[in-house]
Amino acid sequence: MRVAIFDLDETVIDSSHRTPNNPDGTLNLAAYIEKHTPANVRRDKLLPLARIMRECYASGCYVIVLTARFMHSCDYQFLARHGLNYHRLFSREQANEKHQSLSDGEYKARFILPILKLKQFRNASVVMFDDAAKVKTALRKHFPVLCAKRINSRIK
């Protein structure tokens, strides 16, 4: 079995128009939440990795979306409208309260590692696509995590 794990923001989806940063480069969460509206989500664009995500799904790869977003119905509608199919989707609102405050790397590791230990995934070939350095650092010791920024810049 092959498993492909995709982040959403700045990996598969360009949501930069509604993802403000603080002066130190970290996400301004309050402003992000304020801008997470159906109208703004409709303005999101697909990045080249969206094509890879579709190809993975079509080829029989087990596709997992692992995002630190709090998903709303408009987000699911966006994915469906653009044919971004998946088998499982894990998002921040699904995490228990203890995991809500974790950094993205810790949060994603705590979410995905127990899943990959399940019998059906034990011998799977796993690859992940993510743009965040801390996520890549947290998960690379478990399986390959490819740099979404680098891939998107090369496959336009």
Residue pairs with C-beta under 8 A, 6 or more apart in sequence:
1 62
1 120
1 121
1 123
1 124
1 125
2 56
2 60
2 61
2 62
2 124
2 125
2 126
3 61
3 62
3 63
3 64
3 116
3 121
3 124
3 125
3 126
3 127
4 53
4 56
4 61
4 62
4 63
4 64
4 126
4 127
4 128
4 129
5 63
5 64
5 65
5 66
5 112
5 126
5 127
5 128
5 129
6 12
6 49
6 53
6 63
6 64
6 65
6 66
6 86
6 128
6 129
7 65
7 66
7 67
7 68
7 128
7 129
7 130
7 131
7 132
7 135
7 148
8 15
8 65
8 67
8 69
8 75
9 15
9 19
9 67
9 68
9 69
9 131
10 16
10 19
10 47
10 131
10 148
10 149
11 47
11 49
11 129
11 130
11 131
11 148
11 152
12 46
12 47
12 49
12 50
12 53
12 84
12 129
12 148
13 44
13 45
13 46
13 47
13 50
13 78
14 44
14 45
14 46
14 47
15 41
15 44
17 40
17 43
17 44
18 32
18 35
18 36
18 40
18 41
18 43
18 44
19 27
19 32
19 35
20 27
20 28
20 31
20 32
20 35
21 27
21 28
22 28
33 70
36 70
36 72
37 74
38 72
38 74
41 72
41 74
41 75
41 78
42 74
42 78
44 78
46 82
47 148
47 152
48 151
48 152
48 155
48 156
49 129
49 148
49 151
49 152
49 155
50 82
50 84
51 155
52 129
52 151
52 155
53 63
53 84
53 86
54 83
54 84
54 85
56 63
57 63
57 85
57 86
57 87
62 87
62 88
62 121
62 124
63 85
63 86
63 87
64 86
64 87
64 88
64 89
64 90
64 112
64 115
65 79
65 86
65 88
65 89
65 90
65 91
66 90
66 108
66 111
66 112
66 128
67 89
67 90
67 91
67 92
68 91
68 92
68 104
68 107
68 108
69 75
69 91
69 92
70 91
70 92
70 93
71 89
71 91
71 92
71 93
78 84
79 85
79 86
88 115
90 111
90 112
90 115
92 100
92 107
94 111
95 102
95 107
95 110
95 111
99 107
99 110
99 111
102 110
103 134
104 132
104 134
104 135
105 132
105 134
105 135
105 136
105 137
105 138
105 139
106 138
108 130
108 135
108 138
108 139
109 138
109 139
109 142
112 128
112 139
113 142
115 121
116 122
116 124
116 126
116 142
116 143
126 142
126 143
126 144
127 143
127 144
127 145
127 146
128 139
128 143
128 144
128 145
128 146
129 145
129 146
129 148
129 151
130 136
130 139
130 145
130 146
130 147
130 148
131 147
131 148
131 149
135 145
136 145
136 147
139 145
